[in-house]
């Protein structure tokens, strides 16, 4: 058989395999639908975590938090988290919120090893740059103050597995209130 025929046959086989794989993926997605209520399976979760790992540049993964973890810094991180992050991630980091449960994929439980095992640089990168095809937005402001706030969040995220009930109660006071809620509480005060 000529070399050209071998290449053509090999190419045809590759196209057939790719078409079969594409058809299988399309059928699998079609059987599950596009509902955000579904939980990602093991394969989808593994692929997503692998892609996140590959997407974070090596330099950023190795970054060290330049901000010292003082009680004041952690408190600032807590206040920022309660105001900006808790709507999706919950005050306790579980992701069990009305918004969080409606996202696909669901926000990760920030207290678990899948998040806690990330380097400070990886956490900072995710906060600053977000994660495509998820509900995680990029929070980078391009300012030194914004970066400092993100490093404070990294310190607070490290503390999530050890939050106390008093911490959660304090955060509830820091959570934003809707305009309707603020109006109703003002009305009742009069």
N, C-alpha and C positions, 0 to 999 in steps of 0.2 A: 504494500500500500504506500502511496506517495505521502511525503511529509505534509503536503497541503491538505490531503484528505484527512489525515490524522488530526490536524489542527481544526479543520472544519467540524469533524465529528465531536472532538473534545469541546469545542465551542457550543455546538448544538446541545450536548449533554449538560453543560453548565447553564445554558439558557433554560432548559427544561427543568433542571433542579431548582433554579431561582424562581421560575414561574410556579412550580409546585409549592415551594416554601411560601411565596407571596400569597398564593391561594389559601394555604393553610392558615396563615396569619389573618387574612381577611375573613375567613370563615370563623376563626376563633373570636375575633373582635365582634363580628356580626352576631354570634351566638350569645355574647355577653352584653351587647349594647354599649352605649357610651355613658351610661348612668354614673354619676359621681358617688352613688351609694355603695358601689362595689369596693371591696377591699383588694388592694394589689396582691397578686400571688407571689410566691417565693421567687420565681424566675424574674418577674417584673421588678420586684424589690431589689434583687441582686444586680440586675442590669442597671437600674437607676442609681444605686450606690456606687457601682463601678464607674459609671459615667461621671458622677459627681467627683469621684476621686481623680479621674483622668482630666476633668475640666479645670481643676484648681491647679494653677501653675506651681511647679516645685518650689520656686522662690517664696511664694505666698504661704505654702504649707508649712515652711520652716520658720515663718516669722514668730518672733517672741513678743509677748505683750509688753510694750514699753511702759505701761502704767502700773505702778505698784498697787497691790490689792489691799488698800486700807479700808477700815470700816466706812469712811466717808465715800470712797470710790464705789464700794459695793452698794451702799445706800443710793447713790446717784444712778447706778446701773439698775437697781430695783425700781426706782421711780420711772426711769426711762422705759423699762420693760413693761411696767404696769400700764403706762400711757400708750405705748406704741405696739407692743408685742402680744399682750395678754388676750386681746380680742380673738386671735387665732390660736395661740399656743396655751392659753389658760394661765391664771396666776401661778398655778403649781407646776406648769410646764408640760402637762399631760396632753394638751391639744384637744381636750374634751370641752369644746365650746360650740355654740350654735354655728358660728362661722366655720370653725375648724372642722367640724363634722360634715359640713357641706362641701368641703374642698376635696379635690382628687388630684393627686394623692393627699391623704389626710396629713396634717402637720405631724411631724415626728414627736414622740414623747421625749422631750429634751432631757429628762432625768435618766434615760436609759443609756446603755453603753454605746449604742450606735451614734449618739451625739457626744456623750461625755468622753469617748475615746478619740474624738477629733482633736487635732492640735489647736492651740490658740490661733495660729495663723489660718487654719481651715475655717474655724468658726467666724473669725473676723472677715474672711473673704466672702463667706455666705451672707453675712449681715450686709456687707458693703455692696455686693454684686448680685444678690438674689440667686434664684435657681429657676432656669427656664422650664416652661411647661408644668409649673407648680404654682401655688398661690404665693410663694415667697418672693416679695418684691426686692429690688435693689434699693438700699437705704442710703447709699453714698451721696453726700452733699458736695464732695470735692473740697471740703474745708478741713482745716486742722481740728476745729471744734467737733465736727461731725465724726472724724476718725477717733478722736478721744472718747466720744460718747459710745462708739462701737466697741472700743477696747473695754470700757466700763461694763458694757453688756456681756462681753466675754467672761469677765470676772463673775458677774451675777449668774450667768448660765451655769458656771461651774458650781454655784451654790444651790441650784434648784433641787438636787436630790436631798438636801438637808434642811429645807424650809420648815419653819415651825408654823403652828396655827396662828400665832401672833404676827408672823411675817405676812401670811396670807390676808389676815384682817387689815393690816396696814396697807397692803397692796390694793385691797378692795376700795379703800378711801382714795387711792391714787388713780383708779381706773376712770377713763373718760365717761361722762354721762351724756346721753342723747339730749338733743334740744327739748324733746317732749318731756323727758324725765326731769330736766332742769326746770322747765316751765311748771310742771305739776308740783314739784317740791317748793317752788317760789310761791305758787298760788296758795298752797296749804299753810305757808308761814304767815300769810296776812290774816 
